[in-house]
């Protein structure tokens, strides 16, 4: 514990007490949780962010979209609107948020993508708008206890697992570590390659000190794909890059990009950053410093969808912009076991869609 943590402790103690009281009220039925007839899978975490929720949601979409009519629902953090919105072809990133727009850009022709702060109201509206829906994946809803998920998938990072973290502001936890007892499965994300069995055993023991005894624990890394040009979505070989990112934790991305390409410079912004014309001017300025080396501007898919806005893209007309896709990477046996657990929860509902 660092010295300044002593100053933050009273605030963490107060916040911890408030969230414990809230959870106790739900546990005892003072506050009511709604169980929907339609299967609901919750993807979330105990920390403030940066655990890889979006890649995990996309992982579940790919796994289930062939056999179920899937809908995703998130709060739409960082959007400039409020209330329930169903994504359509005319929808902009500012209307539904970065991650939902990224998901819609990839899967919008195959699934339903919606946002709404009040999930308890948004789910019935999804069913009304898309009665063929058979499965709802709730993104970042572990603390949204007004909806009781049929399968709660808790994510925690290898670098900063929840069992070593503290409640805000001392740490990054939204609630006490004991919140893990609501998980039906835990995935340790952003694991290094070739994780040894001793480390897995250590994490398993620590996690099961808070999660249910029979809670399965899985380990996943991130797999970066081939960069593609955001203007035509075509993959092209690239060598020298300027990295632009606005994500919660940039360390792993910067490390991976440095291994894959010659990294000339990194331009970092806060998570869910709303890019401005001034930002574009700075990007152009930094790009021009390296122009003689013929670099490309490499960014995340989440940031790429925002850069494609007309008012911003016109500043970058002379700059080649590439997006770097990322997916969850798991050992085949662990992946299949995790999906078996989720599938069992879906089938146990015995849901019959309305159309």
Phi and psi in degrees as GROMACS dihedral restraints (atoms count N, CA, C in turn):
[ dihedral_restraints ]
;  ai    aj    ak    al  type     phi  dphi    fc
    3     4     5     6     1   -82.1    20    10
    4     5     6     7     1   154.9    20    10
    6     7     8     9     1   -54.0    20    10
    7     8     9    10     1   -40.5    20    10
    9    10    11    12     1   -70.3    20    10
   10    11    12    13     1   -14.5    20    10
   12    13    14    15     1   -63.3    20    10
   13    14    15    16     1   -29.1    20    10
   15    16    17    18     1   -63.2    20    10
   16    17    18    19     1   -33.8    20    10
   18    19    20    21     1   -72.5    20    10
   19    20    21    22     1   -30.8    20    10
   21    22    23    24     1   -85.8    20    10
   22    23    24    25     1   -16.9    20    10
   24    25    26    27     1   -54.4    20    10
   25    26    27    28     1   -44.9    20    10
   27    28    29    30     1   -59.4    20    10
   28    29    30    31     1   -36.1    20    10
   30    31    32    33     1   -71.9    20    10
   31    32    33    34     1   -39.6    20    10
   33    34    35    36     1   -64.9    20    10
   34    35    36    37     1   -39.9    20    10
   36    37    38    39     1   -61.3    20    10
   37    38    39    40     1   -42.5    20    10
   39    40    41    42     1   -66.3    20    10
   40    41    42    43     1   -46.9    20    10
   42    43    44    45     1   -63.5    20    10
   43    44    45    46     1   -41.4    20    10
   45    46    47    48     1   -60.3    20    10
   46    47    48    49     1   -42.2    20    10
   48    49    50    51     1   -63.8    20    10
   49    50    51    52     1   -39.8    20    10
   51    52    53    54     1   -65.8    20    10
   52    53    54    55     1   -46.1    20    10
   54    55    56    57     1   -69.8    20    10
   55    56    57    58     1   -33.6    20    10
   57    58    59    60     1   -64.0    20    10
   58    59    60    61     1   -42.6    20    10
   60    61    62    63     1   -62.4    20    10
   61    62    63    64     1   -44.1    20    10
   63    64    65    66     1   -60.0    20    10
   64    65    66    67     1   -46.7    20    10
   66    67    68    69     1   -64.1    20    10
   67    68    69    70     1   -38.4    20    10
   69    70    71    72     1   -64.3    20    10
   70    71    72    73     1   -36.4    20    10
   72    73    74    75     1   -65.2    20    10
   73    74    75    76     1   -38.2    20    10
   75    76    77    78     1   -69.7    20    10
   76    77    78    79     1   -41.9    20    10
   78    79    80    81     1   -61.4    20    10
   79    80    81    82     1   -34.7    20    10
   81    82    83    84     1   -95.0    20    10
   82    83    84    85     1     1.0    20    10
   84    85    86    87     1    83.1    20    10
   85    86    87    88     1     6.5    20    10
   87    88    89    90     1   -66.0    20    10
   88    89    90    91     1   -43.6    20    10
   90    91    92    93     1  -100.5    20    10
   91    92    93    94     1   138.4    20    10
   93    94    95    96     1   -97.4    20    10
   94    95    96    97     1   135.3    20    10
   96    97    98    99     1  -103.7    20    10
   97    98    99   100     1   140.1    20    10
   99   100   101   102     1   -99.7    20    10
  100   101   102   103     1   132.0    20    10
  102   103   104   105     1  -104.3    20    10
  103   104   105   106     1   117.2    20    10
  105   106   107   108     1   -86.4    20    10
  106   107   108   109     1   153.2    20    10
  108   109   110   111     1   -66.6    20    10
  109   110   111   112     1   -34.3    20    10
  111   112   113   114     1   -75.9    20    10
  112   113   114   115     1   140.0    20    10
  114   115   116   117     1   -62.1    20    10
  115   116   117   118     1   136.6    20    10
  117   118   119   120     1  -127.6    20    10
  118   119   120   121     1   129.2    20    10
  120   121   122   123     1  -114.2    20    10
  121   122   123   124     1   123.4    20    10
  123   124   125   126     1  -100.6    20    10
  124   125   126   127     1   127.9    20    10
  126   127   128   129     1  -112.4    20    10
  127   128   129   130     1   122.9    20    10
  129   130   131   132     1  -161.3    20    10
  130   131   132   133     1  -169.6    20    10
  132   133   134   135     1  -151.8    20    10
  133   134   135   136     1   174.6    20    10
  135   136   137   138     1   -95.6    20    10
  136   137   138   139     1   -21.0    20    10
  138   139   140   141     1   -90.1    20    10
  139   140   141   142     1   176.8    20    10
  141   142   143   144     1   -72.4    20    10
  142   143   144   145     1   -22.2    20    10
  144   145   146   147     1   160.0    20    10
  145   146   147   148     1   179.6    20    10
  147   148   149   150     1    78.8    20    10
  148   149   150   151     1    24.3    20    10
  150   151   152   153     1   -99.6    20    10
  151   152   153   154     1     0.9    20    10
  153   154   155   156     1    89.1    20    10
  154   155   156   157     1    35.9    20    10
  156   157   158   159     1   -65.1    20    10
  157   158   159   160     1   -43.6    20    10
  159   160   161   162     1   -63.3    20    10
  160   161   162   163     1   -46.8    20    10
  162   163   164   165     1   -58.9    20    10
  163   164   165   166     1   -33.6    20    10
  165   166   167   168     1   -71.1    20    10
  166   167   168   169     1   -40.0    20    10
  168   169   170   171     1   -61.1    20    10
  169   170   171   172     1   -43.4    20    10
  171   172   173   174     1   -64.6    20    10
  172   173   174   175     1   -36.5    20    10
  174   175   176   177     1   -58.8    20    10
  175   176   177   178     1   -45.1    20    10
  177   178   179   180     1   -69.2    20    10
  178   179   180   181     1   -37.3    20    10
  180   181   182   183     1   -59.9    20    10
  181   182   183   184     1   -49.0    20    10
  183   184   185   186     1   -61.2    20    10
  184   185   186   187     1   -35.2    20    10
  186   187   188   189     1   -73.0    20    10
  187   188   189   190     1   -31.1    20    10
  189   190   191   192     1  -116.1    20    10
  190   191   192   193     1   -10.3    20    10
  192   193   194   195     1   -67.7    20    10
  193   194   195   196     1   -21.4    20    10
  195   196   197   198     1   -78.0    20    10
  196   197   198   199     1   -27.0    20    10
  198   199   200   201     1  -108.7    20    10
  199   200   201   202     1   -14.7    20    10
  201   202   203   204     1  -136.3    20    10
  202   203   204   205     1   149.8    20    10
  204   205   206   207     1   -81.5    20    10
  205   206   207   208     1   106.7    20    10
  207   208   209   210     1   -97.6    20    10
  208   209   210   211     1   142.7    20    10
  210   211   212   213     1  -127.8    20    10
  211   212   213   214     1   141.3    20    10
  213   214   215   216     1  -109.8    20    10
  214   215   216   217     1   144.6    20    10
  216   217   218   219     1  -136.5    20    10
  217   218   219   220     1   126.9    20    10
  219   220   221   222     1  -138.0    20    10
  220   221   222   223     1   170.6    20    10
  222   223   224   225     1   -68.8    20    10
  223   224   225   226     1   -31.9    20    10
  225   226   227   228     1    80.9    20    10
  226   227   228   229     1    49.4    20    10
  228   229   230   231     1   -58.3    20    10
  229   230   231   232     1   135.6    20    10
  231   232   233   234     1    87.0    20    10
  232   233   234   235     1    -3.2    20    10
  234   235   236   237     1   -75.1    20    10
  235   236   237   238     1   162.9    20    10
  237   238   239   240     1  -100.1    20    10
  238   239   240   241     1    17.6    20    10
  240   241   242   243     1  -124.7    20    10
  241   242   243   244     1  -178.8    20    10
  243   244   245   246     1  -146.7    20    10
  244   245   246   247     1   165.1    20    10
  246   247   248   249     1    84.0    20    10
  247   248   249   250     1  -172.8    20    10
  249   250   251   252     1   -80.8    20    10
  250   251   252   253     1   130.9    20    10
  252   253   254   255     1  -139.4    20    10
  253   254   255   256     1   131.6    20    10
  255   256   257   258     1  -100.0    20    10
  256   257   258   259     1   122.1    20    10
  258   259   260   261     1   -64.2    20    10
  259   260   261   262     1   137.1    20    10
  261   262   263   264     1  -135.1    20    10
  262   263   264   265     1   177.4    20    10
  264   265   266   267     1   -60.3    20    10
  265   266   267   268     1   -30.7    20    10
  267   268   269   270     1   -86.7    20    10
  268   269   270   271     1    -2.0    20    10
  270   271   272   273     1   -69.4    20    10
  271   272   273   274     1   140.2    20    10
  273   274   275   276     1  -105.8    20    10
  274   275   276   277     1   157.5    20    10
  276   277   278   279     1   -56.6    20    10
  277   278   279   280     1   -36.4    20    10
  279   280   281   282     1   -67.9    20    10
  280   281   282   283     1   -17.8    20    10
  282   283   284   285     1   -83.3    20    10
  283   284   285   286     1   -32.5    20    10
  285   286   287   288     1  -122.9    20    10
  286   287   288   289     1    -9.7    20    10
  288   289   290   291     1   101.3    20    10
  289   290   291   292     1   162.0    20    10
  291   292   293   294     1   -62.0    20    10
  292   293   294   295     1   -58.1    20    10
  294   295   296   297     1   -64.3    20    10
  295   296   297   298     1   -45.5    20    10
  297   298   299   300     1   -59.8    20    10
  298   299   300   301     1   -37.3    20    10
  300   301   302   303     1   -68.6    20    10
  301   302   303   304     1   -38.1    20    10
  303   304   305   306     1   -59.8    20    10
  304   305   306   307     1   -45.0    20    10
  306   307   308   309     1   -64.4    20    10
  307   308   309   310     1   -42.4    20    10
  309   310   311   312     1   -64.5    20    10
  310   311   312   313     1   -38.3    20    10
  312   313   314   315     1   -61.4    20    10
  313   314   315   316     1   -33.5    20    10
  315   316   317   318     1   -87.8    20    10
  316   317   318   319     1   -40.6    20    10
  318   319   320   321     1  -123.4    20    10
  319   320   321   322     1     6.5    20    10
  321   322   323   324     1   -58.0    20    10
  322   323   324   325     1   -26.0    20    10
  324   325   326   327     1   -84.0    20    10
  325   326   327   328     1    -5.3    20    10
  327   328   329   330     1  -118.0    20    10
  328   329   330   331     1   -26.4    20    10
  330   331   332   333     1  -133.4    20    10
  331   332   333   334     1   174.5    20    10
  333   334   335   336     1  -101.0    20    10
  334   335   336   337     1   133.4    20    10
  336   337   338   339     1  -121.7    20    10
  337   338   339   340     1   123.2    20    10
  339   340   341   342     1  -136.1    20    10
  340   341   342   343     1   157.5    20    10
  342   343   344   345     1  -130.0    20    10
  343   344   345   346     1   155.2    20    10
  345   346   347   348     1   175.4    20    10
  346   347   348   349     1   125.8    20    10
  348   349   350   351     1   -62.3    20    10
  349   350   351   352     1   -40.2    20    10
  351   352   353   354     1   -94.8    20    10
  352   353   354   355     1    89.9    20    10
  354   355   356   357     1   -62.2    20    10
  355   356   357   358     1   -31.3    20    10
  357   358   359   360     1   -62.8    20    10
  358   359   360   361     1   -25.7    20    10
  360   361   362   363     1   -94.3    20    10
  361   362   363   364     1   -30.2    20    10
  363   364   365   366     1   -71.9    20    10
  364   365   366   367     1   -36.2    20    10
  366   367   368   369     1   -60.6    20    10
  367   368   369   370     1   -48.4    20    10
  369   370   371   372     1   -60.5    20    10
  370   371   372   373     1   -32.5    20    10
  372   373   374   375     1   -71.0    20    10
  373   374   375   376     1   -35.2    20    10
  375   376   377   378     1   -60.7    20    10
  376   377   378   379     1   -46.0    20    10
  378   379   380   381     1   -65.0    20    10
  379   380   381   382     1   -35.9    20    10
  381   382   383   384     1   -69.0    20    10
  382   383   384   385     1   -41.2    20    10
  384   385   386   387     1   -75.8    20    10
  385   386   387   388     1   -37.2    20    10
  387   388   389   390     1  -130.6    20    10
  388   389   390   391     1    75.1    20    10
  390   391   392   393     1   -62.4    20    10
  391   392   393   394     1   -13.4    20    10
  393   394   395   396     1   -76.7    20    10
  394   395   396   397     1    -8.9    20    10
  396   397   398   399     1   -58.7    20    10
  397   398   399   400     1   135.8    20    10
  399   400   401   402     1  -121.7    20    10
  400   401   402   403     1   -13.4    20    10
  402   403   404   405     1  -151.7    20    10
  403   404   405   406     1   132.1    20    10
  405   406   407   408     1  -115.0    20    10
  406   407   408   409     1   123.5    20    10
  408   409   410   411     1  -101.3    20    10
  409   410   411   412     1   117.1    20    10
  411   412   413   414     1   -96.5    20    10
  412   413   414   415     1   117.0    20    10
  414   415   416   417     1   -88.8    20    10
  415   416   417   418     1   127.5    20    10
  417   418   419   420     1    58.4    20    10
  418   419   420   421     1    54.3    20    10
  420   421   422   423     1  -127.4    20    10
  421   422   423   424     1    21.3    20    10
  423   424   425   426     1   -64.2    20    10
  424   425   426   427     1   -33.4    20    10
  426   427   428   429     1   -91.6    20    10
  427   428   429   430     1    -4.1    20    10
  429   430   431   432     1   -87.0    20    10
  430   431   432   433     1    80.5    20    10
  432   433   434   435     1   -83.0    20    10
  433   434   435   436     1     0.4    20    10
  435   436   437   438     1   -68.4    20    10
  436   437   438   439     1   -21.6    20    10
  438   439   440   441     1  -109.7    20    10
  439   440   441   442     1   125.1    20    10
  441   442   443   444     1   -94.6    20    10
  442   443   444   445     1   108.9    20    10
  444   445   446   447     1   -70.6    20    10
  445   446   447   448     1   149.4    20    10
  447   448   449   450     1   -77.6    20    10
  448   449   450   451     1   -25.2    20    10
  450   451   452   453     1  -145.4    20    10
  451   452   453   454     1   116.9    20    10
  453   454   455   456     1  -101.6    20    10
  454   455   456   457     1   112.6    20    10
  456   457   458   459     1  -102.6    20    10
  457   458   459   460     1   110.8    20    10
  459   460   461   462     1   -97.3    20    10
  460   461   462   463     1   128.0    20    10
  462   463   464   465     1  -107.2    20    10
  463   464   465   466     1   142.5    20    10
  465   466   467   468     1  -147.5    20    10
  466   467   468   469     1   143.5    20    10
  468   469   470   471     1   -83.4    20    10
  469   470   471   472     1   152.6    20    10
  471   472   473   474     1   -65.1    20    10
  472   473   474   475     1   -40.1    20    10
  474   475   476   477     1   -68.5    20    10
  475   476   477   478     1   -38.0    20    10
  477   478   479   480     1  -135.7    20    10
  478   479   480   481     1    75.3    20    10
  480   481   482   483     1   -67.3    20    10
  481   482   483   484     1   152.9    20    10
  483   484   485   486     1   -61.6    20    10
  484   485   486   487     1   -27.4    20    10
  486   487   488   489     1   -74.8    20    10
  487   488   489   490     1    -5.5    20    10
  489   490   491   492     1  -110.4    20    10
  490   491   492   493     1    -2.5    20    10
  492   493   494   495     1   -96.0    20    10
  493   494   495   496     1   170.8    20    10
  495   496   497   498     1  -129.3    20    10
  496   497   498   499     1   160.7    20    10
  498   499   500   501     1   -66.8    20    10
  499   500   501   502     1   143.8    20    10
  501   502   503   504     1   -58.6    20    10
  502   503   504   505     1   147.0    20    10
  504   505   506   507     1   -90.1    20    10
  505   506   507   508     1    -0.3    20    10
  507   508   509   510     1   -64.1    20    10
  508   509   510   511     1   -36.3    20    10
  510   511   512   513     1  -133.4    20    10
  511   512   513   514     1  -147.9    20    10
  513   514   515   516     1  -119.1    20    10
  514   515   516   517     1     7.7    20    10
  516   517   518   519     1   -77.0    20    10
  517   518   519   520     1   136.1    20    10
  519   520   521   522     1   -78.6    20    10
  520   521   522   523     1   -22.1    20    10
  522   523   524   525     1  -152.4    20    10
  523   524   525   526     1   170.9    20    10
  525   526   527   528     1   -59.8    20    10
  526   527   528   529     1   155.1    20    10
  528   529   530   531     1   -55.8    20    10
  529   530   531   532     1   -27.3    20    10
  531   532   533   534     1   -62.4    20    10
  532   533   534   535     1   -15.4    20    10
  534   535   536   537     1   -59.8    20    10
  535   536   537   538     1   -19.2    20    10
  537   538   539   540     1   -63.6    20    10
  538   539   540   541     1   -15.3    20    10
  540   541   542   543     1   -69.6    20    10
  541   542   543   544     1    -7.8    20    10
  543   544   545   546     1   -90.6    20    10
  544   545   546   547     1    -4.6    20    10
  546   547   548   549     1   -76.6    20    10
  547   548   549   550     1   140.5    20    10
  549   550   551   552     1   -94.7    20    10
  550   551   552   553     1   -18.6    20    10
  552   553   554   555     1  -160.0    20    10
  553   554   555   556     1   150.7    20    10
  555   556   557   558     1  -122.5    20    10
  556   557   558   559     1   134.7    20    10
  558   559   560   561     1  -118.4    20    10
  559   560   561   562     1   122.4    20    10
  561   562   563   564     1   -84.6    20    10
  562   563   564   565     1   114.0    20    10
  564   565   566   567     1   -99.8    20    10
  565   566   567   568     1   167.3    20    10
  567   568   569   570     1    56.6    20    10
  568   569   570   571     1    37.9    20    10
  570   571   572   573     1   -73.5    20    10
  571   572   573   574     1   149.3    20    10
  573   574   575   576     1   -69.1    20    10
  574   575   576   577     1   159.4    20    10
  576   577   578   579     1   -65.5    20    10
  577   578   579   580     1   147.5    20    10
  579   580   581   582     1    55.6    20    10
  580   581   582   583     1    52.9    20    10
  582   583   584   585     1   -67.6    20    10
  583   584   585   586     1   127.9    20    10
  585   586   587   588     1   -77.9    20    10
  586   587   588   589     1   158.2    20    10
  588   589   590   591     1   -66.2    20    10
  589   590   591   592     1   -31.7    20    10
  591   592   593   594     1   -63.4    20    10
  592   593   594   595     1   -40.6    20    10
  594   595   596   597     1   -67.0    20    10
  595   596   597   598     1   -41.0    20    10
  597   598   599   600     1   -61.5    20    10
  598   599   600   601     1   -43.2    20    10
  600   601   602   603     1   -63.3    20    10
  601   602   603   604     1   -41.5    20    10
  603   604   605   606     1   -61.6    20    10
  604   605   606   607     1   -47.1    20    10
  606   607   608   609     1   -65.2    20    10
  607   608   609   610     1   -40.1    20    10
  609   610   611   612     1   -60.3    20    10
  610   611   612   613     1   -46.4    20    10
  612   613   614   615     1   -63.5    20    10
  613   614   615   616     1   -42.5    20    10
  615   616   617   618     1   -66.3    20    10
  616   617   618   619     1   -43.9    20    10
  618   619   620   621     1   -64.6    20    10
  619   620   621   622     1   -42.0    20    10
  621   622   623   624     1   -73.6    20    10
  622   623   624   625     1    -4.0    20    10
  624   625   626   627     1   -74.5    20    10
  625   626   627   628     1   -13.2    20    10
  627   628   629   630     1  -124.8    20    10
  628   629   630   631     1   -37.8    20    10
  630   631   632   633     1   -80.5    20    10
  631   632   633   634     1   165.5    20    10
  633   634   635   636     1   -57.9    20    10
  634   635   636   637     1   151.0    20    10
  636   637   638   639     1   -58.4    20    10
  637   638   639   640     1   -35.9    20    10
  639   640   641   642     1   -93.4    20    10
  640   641   642   643     1    12.4    20    10
  642   643   644   645     1   -74.5    20    10
  643   644   645   646     1   120.4    20    10
  645   646   647   648     1   -72.6    20    10
  646   647   648   649     1   144.2    20    10
  648   649   650   651     1  -121.3    20    10
  649   650   651   652     1   131.5    20    10
  651   652   653   654     1  -123.0    20    10
  652   653   654   655     1   161.1    20    10
  654   655   656   657     1  -126.1    20    10
  655   656   657   658     1   130.8    20    10
  657   658   659   660     1  -138.2    20    10
  658   659   660   661     1   145.9    20    10
  660   661   662   663     1  -112.3    20    10
  661   662   663   664     1  -167.8    20    10
  663   664   665   666     1  -119.6    20    10
  664   665   666   667     1   137.4    20    10
  666   667   668   669     1  -118.0    20    10
  667   668   669   670     1   118.7    20    10
  669   670   671   672     1   -91.7    20    10
  670   671   672   673     1   132.4    20    10
  672   673   674   675     1   -88.5    20    10
  673   674   675   676     1  -163.6    20    10
  675   676   677   678     1   -87.3    20    10
  676   677   678   679     1   133.9    20    10
  678   679   680   681     1   -64.6    20    10
  679   680   681   682     1   144.9    20    10
  681   682   683   684     1  -131.8    20    10
  682   683   684   685     1   152.1    20    10
  684   685   686   687     1   -72.0    20    10
  685   686   687   688     1   124.8    20    10
  687   688   689   690     1   -70.8    20    10
  688   689   690   691     1   -15.5    20    10
  690   691   692   693     1   -81.4    20    10
  691   692   693   694     1   -31.7    20    10
  693   694   695   696     1  -130.1    20    10
  694   695   696   697     1     2.6    20    10
  696   697   698   699     1    62.1    20    10
  697   698   699   700     1    21.5    20    10
  699   700   701   702     1   -96.4    20    10
  700   701   702   703     1   138.0    20    10
  702   703   704   705     1   -76.7    20    10
  703   704   705   706     1   135.8    20    10
  705   706   707   708     1  -141.4    20    10
  706   707   708   709     1   146.5    20    10
  708   709   710   711     1   -69.3    20    10
  709   710   711   712     1   133.2    20    10
  711   712   713   714     1  -131.5    20    10
  712   713   714   715     1   157.6    20    10
  714   715   716   717     1  -125.9    20    10
  715   716   717   718     1   -58.0    20    10
  717   718   719   720     1  -103.8    20    10
  718   719   720   721     1   131.2    20    10
  720   721   722   723     1  -134.7    20    10
  721   722   723   724     1   151.3    20    10
  723   724   725   726     1  -110.2    20    10
  724   725   726   727     1   120.3    20    10
  726   727   728   729     1   -89.3    20    10
  727   728   729   730     1   128.6    20    10
  729   730   731   732     1  -120.7    20    10
  730   731   732   733     1   126.2    20    10
  732   733   734   735     1  -150.6    20    10
  733   734   735   736     1   145.9    20    10
  735   736   737   738     1  -132.6    20    10
  736   737   738   739     1    73.8    20    10
  738   739   740   741     1  -128.0    20    10
  739   740   741   742     1   170.4    20    10
  741   742   743   744     1   -66.2    20    10
  742   743   744   745     1   -41.9    20    10
  744   745   746   747     1  -135.3    20    10
  745   746   747   748     1   114.9    20    10
  747   748   749   750     1   -92.2    20    10
  748   749   750   751     1    -8.6    20    10
  750   751   752   753     1   -61.4    20    10
  751   752   753   754     1   -50.0    20    10
  753   754   755   756     1   -65.3    20    10
  754   755   756   757     1   -42.1    20    10
  756   757   758   759     1   -61.0    20    10
  757   758   759   760     1   -46.6    20    10
  759   760   761   762     1   -61.4    20    10
  760   761   762   763     1   -40.4    20    10
  762   763   764   765     1   -63.7    20    10
  763   764   765   766     1   -46.4    20    10
  765   766   767   768     1   -65.3    20    10
  766   767   768   769     1   -43.3    20    10
  768   769   770   771     1   -63.2    20    10
  769   770   771   772     1   -38.2    20    10
  771   772   773   774     1   -64.5    20    10
  772   773   774   775     1   -27.5    20    10
  774   775   776   777     1   -79.6    20    10
  775   776   777   778     1   -31.1    20    10
  777   778   779   780     1   -89.2    20    10
  778   779   780   781     1   -31.6    20    10
  780   781   782   783     1  -137.6    20    10
  781   782   783   784     1   174.3    20    10
  783   784   785   786     1   -86.8    20    10
  784   785   786   787     1   107.3    20    10
  786   787   788   789     1   -88.2    20    10
  787   788   789   790     1   112.9    20    10
  789   790   791   792     1   -85.9    20    10
  790   791   792   793     1   -35.9    20    10
  792   793   794   795     1  -165.6    20    10
  793   794   795   796     1   152.4    20    10
  795   796   797   798     1  -121.3    20    10
  796   797   798   799     1   128.7    20    10
  798   799   800   801     1  -110.7    20    10
  799   800   801   802     1   110.7    20    10
  801   802   803   804     1  -109.2    20    10
  802   803   804   805     1   137.9    20    10
  804   805   806   807     1  -130.1    20    10
  805   806   807   808     1   166.6    20    10
  807   808   809   810     1   -70.1    20    10
  808   809   810   811     1   161.7    20    10
  810   811   812   813     1   -61.4    20    10
  811   812   813   814     1   137.3    20    10
  813   814   815   816     1    63.5    20    10
  814   815   816   817     1    28.9    20    10
  816   817   818   819     1   -64.1    20    10
  817   818   819   820     1   133.8    20    10
  819   820   821   822     1   -90.7    20    10
  820   821   822   823     1   108.0    20    10
  822   823   824   825     1   -69.3    20    10
  823   824   825   826     1   141.1    20    10
  825   826   827   828     1  -116.5    20    10
  826   827   828   829     1   172.8    20    10
  828   829   830   831     1   -66.0    20    10
  829   830   831   832     1   -32.3    20    10
  831   832   833   834     1   -64.3    20    10
  832   833   834   835     1   -39.2    20    10
  834   835   836   837     1   -60.3    20    10
  835   836   837   838     1   -41.6    20    10
  837   838   839   840     1   -62.9    20    10
  838   839   840   841     1   -39.3    20    10
  840   841   842   843     1   -63.1    20    10
  841   842   843   844     1   -39.6    20    10
  843   844   845   846     1   -66.9    20    10
  844   845   846   847     1   -41.2    20    10
  846   847   848   849     1   -61.6    20    10
  847   848   849   850     1   -45.5    20    10
  849   850   851   852     1   -61.3    20    10
  850   851   852   853     1   -41.8    20    10
  852   853   854   855     1   -61.4    20    10
  853   854   855   856     1   -46.7    20    10
  855   856   857   858     1   -68.3    20    10
  856   857   858   859     1   -36.9    20    10
  858   859   860   861     1   -63.2    20    10
  859   860   861   862     1   -42.3    20    10
  861   862   863   864     1   -64.0    20    10
  862   863   864   865     1   -26.4    20    10
  864   865   866   867     1   -65.9    20    10
  865   866   867   868     1   -26.7    20    10
  867   868   869   870     1  -108.6    20    10
  868   869   870   871     1     7.2    20    10
  870   871   872   873     1   -55.7    20    10
  871   872   873   874     1   -34.8    20    10
  873   874   875   876     1   -64.9    20    10
  874   875   876   877     1   -18.2    20    10
  876   877   878   879     1   -94.0    20    10
  877   878   879   880     1     2.0    20    10
  879   880   881   882     1    54.1    20    10
  880   881   882   883     1    56.8    20    10
  882   883   884   885     1   -84.5    20    10
  883   884   885   886     1   174.9    20    10
  885   886   887   888     1  -121.6    20    10
  886   887   888   889     1   157.4    20    10
  888   889   890   891     1   -89.4    20    10
  889   890   891   892     1   113.6    20    10
  891   892   893   894     1  -105.2    20    10
  892   893   894   895     1   131.4    20    10
  894   895   896   897     1  -141.9    20    10
  895   896   897   898     1   175.2    20    10
  897   898   899   900     1   -80.4    20    10
  898   899   900   901     1   161.9    20    10
  900   901   902   903     1   -64.5    20    10
  901   902   903   904     1   -33.4    20    10
  903   904   905   906     1   -63.7    20    10
  904   905   906   907     1   -41.9    20    10
  906   907   908   909     1   -75.0    20    10
  907   908   909   910     1   -32.8    20    10
  909   910   911   912     1   -60.6    20    10
  910   911   912   913     1   -39.1    20    10
  912   913   914   915     1   -65.2    20    10
  913   914   915   916     1   -27.8    20    10
  915   916   917   918     1   -80.3    20    10
  916   917   918   919     1   -35.7    20    10
  918   919   920   921     1   -67.7    20    10
  919   920   921   922     1   -21.9    20    10
  921   922   923   924     1   -77.8    20    10
  922   923   924   925     1    -2.2    20    10
  924   925   926   927     1   -62.7    20    10
  925   926   927   928     1   137.2    20    10
  927   928   929   930     1   -54.9    20    10
  928   929   930   931     1   -41.1    20    10
  930   931   932   933     1   -68.1    20    10
  931   932   933   934     1   -19.7    20    10
  933   934   935   936     1  -100.6    20    10
  934   935   936   937     1   -40.1    20    10
  936   937   938   939     1   -62.5    20    10
  937   938   939   940     1   -28.6    20    10
  939   940   941   942     1   -64.8    20    10
  940   941   942   943     1   -25.4    20    10
  942   943   944   945     1   -73.0    20    10
  943   944   945   946     1   -22.8    20    10
  945   946   947   948     1  -109.6    20    10
  946   947   948   949     1    23.0    20    10
  948   949   950   951     1   -58.8    20    10
  949   950   951   952     1   -32.7    20    10
  951   952   953   954     1   -94.6    20    10
  952   953   954   955     1     5.5    20    10
  954   955   956   957     1  -112.1    20    10
  955   956   957   958     1   125.1    20    10
  957   958   959   960     1   -72.4    20    10
  958   959   960   961     1   124.2    20    10
  960   961   962   963     1  -113.9    20    10
  961   962   963   964     1   127.7    20    10
  963   964   965   966     1  -123.7    20    10
  964   965   966   967     1   145.6    20    10
  966   967   968   969     1  -109.7    20    10
  967   968   969   970     1   144.0    20    10
  969   970   971   972     1  -109.7    20    10
  970   971   972   973     1   107.4    20    10
  972   973   974   975     1   -73.3    20    10
  973   974   975   976     1   151.9    20    10
  975   976   977   978     1  -139.0    20    10
  976   977   978   979     1   142.0    20    10
  978   979   980   981     1  -134.5    20    10
  979   980   981   982     1   158.8    20    10
  981   982   983   984     1   -68.3    20    10
  982   983   984   985     1   136.6    20    10
  984   985   986   987     1  -121.4    20    10
  985   986   987   988     1   120.3    20    10
  987   988   989   990     1  -134.1    20    10
  988   989   990   991     1   153.5    20    10
  990   991   992   993     1   -62.4    20    10
  991   992   993   994     1   143.9    20    10
  993   994   995   996     1   -55.8    20    10
  994   995   996   997     1   -42.6    20    10
  996   997   998   999     1   -65.2    20    10
  997   998   999  1000     1   -43.6    20    10
  999  1000  1001  1002     1   -65.3    20    10
 1000  1001  1002  1003     1   -41.5    20    10
 1002  1003  1004  1005     1   -60.4    20    10
 1003  1004  1005  1006     1   -47.3    20    10
 1005  1006  1007  1008     1   -63.9    20    10
 1006  1007  1008  1009     1   -38.8    20    10
 1008  1009  1010  1011     1   -66.0    20    10
 1009  1010  1011  1012     1   -43.7    20    10
 1011  1012  1013  1014     1   -59.5    20    10
 1012  1013  1014  1015     1   -46.8    20    10
 1014  1015  1016  1017     1   -66.6    20    10
 1015  1016  1017  1018     1   -30.5    20    10
 1017  1018  1019  1020     1   -64.3    20    10
 1018  1019  1020  1021     1   -40.9    20    10
 1020  1021  1022  1023     1   -64.0    20    10
 1021  1022  1023  1024     1   -44.1    20    10
 1023  1024  1025  1026     1   -66.3    20    10
 1024  1025  1026  1027     1   -44.1    20    10
 1026  1027  1028  1029     1   -59.9    20    10
 1027  1028  1029  1030     1   -41.0    20    10
 1029  1030  1031  1032     1   -60.7    20    10
 1030  1031  1032  1033     1   -42.8    20    10
 1032  1033  1034  1035     1   -63.9    20    10
 1033  1034  1035  1036     1   -37.9    20    10
 1035  1036  1037  1038     1   -67.0    20    10
 1036  1037  1038  1039     1   -47.4    20    10
 1038  1039  1040  1041     1   -67.2    20    10
 1039  1040  1041  1042     1   -33.1    20    10
 1041  1042  1043  1044     1   -63.9    20    10
 1042  1043  1044  1045     1   -20.7    20    10
 1044  1045  1046  1047     1   -70.9    20    10
 1045  1046  1047  1048     1   -30.2    20    10
 1047  1048  1049  1050     1    59.5    20    10
 1048  1049  1050  1051     1    37.3    20    10
 1050  1051  1052  1053     1   -74.1    20    10
 1051  1052  1053  1054     1   136.4    20    10
 1053  1054  1055  1056     1  -113.5    20    10
 1054  1055  1056  1057     1   115.5    20    10
 1056  1057  1058  1059     1   -65.6    20    10
 1057  1058  1059  1060     1   161.9    20    10
 1059  1060  1061  1062     1   -80.4    20    10
 1060  1061  1062  1063     1   -13.9    20    10
